[in-house]
Amino acid sequence: RRSQGTGYQSCGSGYQSGGSNVEGGFILLELEHAIERRTAGRPLPFSKAAEDRKGDVYAQCAQACVASICNLFRDVQFGRYSVVVNRRILQQKDWDCIPTKYPPASAASAKGARFDLDADGGQRKAGERRQPNVRYPRPGSFEVTVYDSVRAEHRVLFSKYKHHRLPAGSLELVRALLPFLVVFAGQSGDEALINRVSAYALEADIPMELRAEDIQRHRQESLLLGVLGEAMDELQRAVDVGDPELINEAIDAMPHELRTVGVVEAEERLEVLSALEAAIEDALSNIESGLVTSGIAQLRKAVEDAQGHGLSGISMLRGEEYLKLAD
């Protein structure tokens, strides 16, 4: 049974990778969703037109999710994947021309019975005992999972048991899938795929939710991920030091122009520190232009503010040295 977490996990026991330095690779997208039963007959197949599925918000949302992810794969020129919906392998004709139209928020707010998770990852209806056998697909379920079939790793992109609703749009799935693709490409030695995924994220203005700890266990087995991990560490060190010049250099040195959440945080810190640095330089300029008394007061306040935010670097050193001489 797979875990209900949302991070990078192994399908086996523990957190060890199921393979190492495997060139290429194949992705399996699995979607499980509850079925709105018709009054008579079997459920409609996945590929039926949306107008035939009016009222079945689970199926409509499943179609939109599959379309969103397949569109992403197409945009990054990745074709080594298969799609499984409720244990049925889909053919390309099943998802071609499917609209990425998600049900309205009112319909997607957890239609059907509410379920709680057992400690072992099973499910039970609120107030009821756990049943030994649960039918598939699980009642009230909606879960999207992506697998690296070669290295036996997976990530849960969306789970209704966690969010208590259906996906509201493509962004929720894409944001979770992009980091998985970077790790997958790194383990596969596919630098070109990382570049395409990074370009896609930049164009869509989606920060990559990938941190150094997410790739820590892959550094030794993947040169690409090892280099990326070192760059992430260097960026964090620069942020901790508080030198705007070092932070800017670390951002520019990020491999593949990846704009991770760490880069976004560094950019925000760089903006604050640069403003503090400018305040120190402005005060020093006033002193040099002859406004000594007011300039020193201005400099003292600027340095105190900068110290409170952990600023370092040449401007900070100049300001502190001048105040020592003035005192």
MOBELUR-V542399 format. One record per residue. N is the residue number from 1. PSI is psi in whole degrees, -180 to 180 (* if undefined). Layout:
N&PSI ; N&PSI
//
This chain:
1&130 ; 2&155 ; 3&165 ; 4&11 ; 5&175 ; 6&3 ; 7&-173 ; 8&124 ; 9&157 ; 10&145 ; 11&-17 ; 12&-162 ; 13&149 ; 14&-158 ; 15&27 ; 16&145 ; 17&145 ; 18&-3 ; 19&171 ; 20&137 ; 21&44 ; 22&120 ; 23&146 ; 24&-137 ; 25&166 ; 26&138 ; 27&138 ; 28&124 ; 29&121 ; 30&133 ; 31&126 ; 32&128 ; 33&149 ; 34&153 ; 35&127 ; 36&106 ; 37&140 ; 38&163 ; 39&-26 ; 40&148 ; 41&-179 ; 42&161 ; 43&151 ; 44&144 ; 45&160 ; 46&-37 ; 47&0 ; 48&150 ; 49&152 ; 50&-33 ; 51&-21 ; 52&-6 ; 53&25 ; 54&131 ; 55&-19 ; 56&82 ; 57&-29 ; 58&-47 ; 59&-40 ; 60&-43 ; 61&-37 ; 62&-44 ; 63&-43 ; 64&-39 ; 65&-46 ; 66&-44 ; 67&-42 ; 68&-47 ; 69&-41 ; 70&-35 ; 71&-40 ; 72&-47 ; 73&-40 ; 74&-42 ; 75&-32 ; 76&9 ; 77&49 ; 78&126 ; 79&3 ; 80&72 ; 81&159 ; 82&159 ; 83&130 ; 84&125 ; 85&120 ; 86&49 ; 87&14 ; 88&123 ; 89&127 ; 90&147 ; 91&160 ; 92&-34 ; 93&-22 ; 94&-30 ; 95&-5 ; 96&136 ; 97&14 ; 98&129 ; 99&147 ; 100&57 ; 101&113 ; 102&149 ; 103&152 ; 104&158 ; 105&-36 ; 106&-35 ; 107&-24 ; 108&12 ; 109&49 ; 110&57 ; 111&140 ; 112&-176 ; 113&147 ; 114&139 ; 115&149 ; 116&157 ; 117&138 ; 118&166 ; 119&-28 ; 120&10 ; 121&1 ; 122&-166 ; 123&154 ; 124&148 ; 125&143 ; 126&127 ; 127&-3 ; 128&157 ; 129&156 ; 130&133 ; 131&143 ; 132&-32 ; 133&129 ; 134&130 ; 135&160 ; 136&134 ; 137&152 ; 138&138 ; 139&133 ; 140&6 ; 141&152 ; 142&107 ; 143&132 ; 144&123 ; 145&142 ; 146&138 ; 147&141 ; 148&103 ; 149&-20 ; 150&-45 ; 151&6 ; 152&49 ; 153&155 ; 154&165 ; 155&134 ; 156&114 ; 157&-36 ; 158&139 ; 159&124 ; 160&-25 ; 161&-23 ; 162&-44 ; 163&-16 ; 164&35 ; 165&174 ; 166&162 ; 167&141 ; 168&-15 ; 169&178 ; 170&-33 ; 171&-37 ; 172&-42 ; 173&-43 ; 174&-42 ; 175&-36 ; 176&-29 ; 177&-35 ; 178&-47 ; 179&-37 ; 180&-41 ; 181&-37 ; 182&-46 ; 183&-42 ; 184&-47 ; 185&-39 ; 186&-44 ; 187&-29 ; 188&-4 ; 189&27 ; 190&83 ; 191&-35 ; 192&-38 ; 193&-41 ; 194&-43 ; 195&-41 ; 196&-39 ; 197&-42 ; 198&-43 ; 199&-40 ; 200&-47 ; 201&-39 ; 202&-44 ; 203&-38 ; 204&-2 ; 205&50 ; 206&108 ; 207&137 ; 208&116 ; 209&68 ; 210&126 ; 211&169 ; 212&-37 ; 213&-22 ; 214&-25 ; 215&8 ; 216&-47 ; 217&-5 ; 218&-5 ; 219&-39 ; 220&-28 ; 221&-9 ; 222&119 ; 223&-43 ; 224&-45 ; 225&-29 ; 226&-44 ; 227&-42 ; 228&-42 ; 229&-41 ; 230&-39 ; 231&-39 ; 232&-41 ; 233&-42 ; 234&-38 ; 235&-43 ; 236&-39 ; 237&-42 ; 238&-41 ; 239&-42 ; 240&-38 ; 241&-38 ; 242&20 ; 243&115 ; 244&-37 ; 245&-43 ; 246&-39 ; 247&-44 ; 248&-41 ; 249&-40 ; 250&-36 ; 251&-45 ; 252&-27 ; 253&0 ; 254&124 ; 255&146 ; 256&13 ; 257&32 ; 258&131 ; 259&84 ; 260&172 ; 261&-30 ; 262&-38 ; 263&-41 ; 264&-44 ; 265&-39 ; 266&-39 ; 267&-40 ; 268&-42 ; 269&-38 ; 270&-39 ; 271&-43 ; 272&-48 ; 273&-36 ; 274&-38 ; 275&-39 ; 276&-40 ; 277&-41 ; 278&-36 ; 279&-39 ; 280&-46 ; 281&-37 ; 282&-41 ; 283&-42 ; 284&-37 ; 285&-40 ; 286&-40 ; 287&-44 ; 288&-26 ; 289&1 ; 290&-9 ; 291&68 ; 292&-53 ; 293&-54 ; 294&-32 ; 295&-40 ; 296&-40 ; 297&-42 ; 298&-41 ; 299&-41 ; 300&-44 ; 301&-41 ; 302&-41 ; 303&-41 ; 304&-43 ; 305&-42 ; 306&-40 ; 307&-38 ; 308&-26 ; 309&4 ; 310&30 ; 311&140 ; 312&175 ; 313&-178 ; 314&-46 ; 315&-41 ; 316&-43 ; 317&-43 ; 318&-44 ; 319&-44 ; 320&-41 ; 321&-39 ; 322&-40 ; 323&-36 ; 324&-42 ; 325&-39 ; 326&-34 ; 327&*
//
